[in-house]
Amino acid sequence: DAPLPKLSFEAKIVADHSSFLKIVKKIGELSGHVVITATRDGVVFQGMSDEGEIKETWERTATDLLDLVTSSEQKAIYSIEYLTKFLNAIKPASTKDSRVLTLEYSTKIPLKFSTQLGDYGWIHFYLAPRIEG
């Protein structure tokens, strides 16, 4: 086993894989990146381009949001292209199956994806944030 990077994350989002993939695809129709903002009240996913803006919000009580842990607002920008590649690499084999996805991140810190692959163990992906000006 390769050691995992030692990073401190301020936000933890647990969601259904297919629900998160739908949001990424929807935002990807308009933008090449997604802004993820986690607060104590919920999570906002936002994409922007010259053509407009799209925003999806999961309130803390949303059924798509299985768990949310954050002590302060965390906001970071990530590539839609790479998010989509990661999500497609770990999507369930059947639509009958569900997969729980854990996202951990902090402002200006890489995003960590984690999911369990049945009895085989866990898979983790890291995605560096887009840093603007």
Salt bridges, closest charged atoms under 4 A:
GLU56 OE2 - LYS26 NZ 2.64
GLU81 OE2 - LYS85 NZ 3.33
GLU104 OE1 - LYS112 NZ 3.83
GLU132 OE2 - ARG130 NH2 3.17
